[in-house]
Amino acid sequence: MKLGLAGRPTADVLLIMIAGTICFTVIMSGGTVAVIEIIHPEVDTSQAFAAISDVINTLIGLLAGFLAGRTEGTMRERERTDPK
């Protein structure tokens, strides 16, 4: 079963693996906190929600940085191969 990763650079594959792991962890953590809220509504889960929010913000920052780097690399490659 091909996942479409065969032609990608190693850095892309590693980033996809890390992002997938973090997303899985965030989803499972959020689900666990939601179940705790349903079963034991008296428990304070504000710190857990804050931690999950911080991880999501970090992941968004990593994604934005990755996309900016890819865009910069693509623009430089185009300038090098197609001078005006």
Secondary structure by P-SEA (a helix, b strand, c coil): cccccccccaaaaaaaaaaaaaaaaaaaaaaaaaaaaaacccccaaaaaaaaaaaaaaaaaaaaaaaaaaaaaaaaaaaaaccc
